[in-house]
Amino acid sequence: MTSPFHRLCRTTLAAGFVFGMASAAFAVGDSNDDTNPPPKTQTTKTCTGGKVWDKAKKECVTPKKNSFNDDDLYKFAREFAYAGQYENAIAVLNLALNQNDPRILNYLGYANRKAGRMELGMSYYRKALQADENYILARSYMGMALVEQGDIQGARVQLVEIRDRGGEDTWAYRALLQSLHGYKTY
């Protein structure tokens, strides 16, 4: 027979473990939650012809391999993609050194899908999720693509995956949910 003190200790430890696991699950889903649309910068306000804004030079430049790090290229590509400049986004993403980065793969999927190459886009989403199954933005965009293809059940599966990975309070979840209710897909 265990004492009340030992039962309390076990209960407290169990509660701490559950809380810790829930926090870790949310953190996993949240770690890749760069899901809000990007703010417009000089890249889409000023630059033309696929050029990007170089903060150091304070001018528009043609991006080249090794001229920017992958994080900068990712940000430029997101901005291009949200501005409807899909081919510019793809060109910038193709300059990234790490072509297996789930963010790069996801936006290659997004830009190709929005440019009308649905199957190619879906293949990039699958690659992004192979690289990081917790990347909720890839799940959201894949779900929106499934809605566009009429696969509502498949899109719902992605919505549940986002929720179960701690992403219920994110733009990625809300955007897919809205798509399932007939609103705009991104």
Buried (B, 14 or more C-beta within 10 A) or exposed (E): EEEEEEEEEEEEEEEEEEEEEEEEBBEBBBEBBBBEEBEEBBBBEEBEEBBBBBEEEEEBBEBEEEEBEBEBBBBBBBBBBBBEBBEBBBBBBBBBEEEEBBBBBBBBBBBBBBBEBBEBBBBBBBBBBEBBBBBBBBBBBBBBBBBBEEBEEBBBBBBEBBBEBBBBEBBBBBBBBBBBEEEEBB
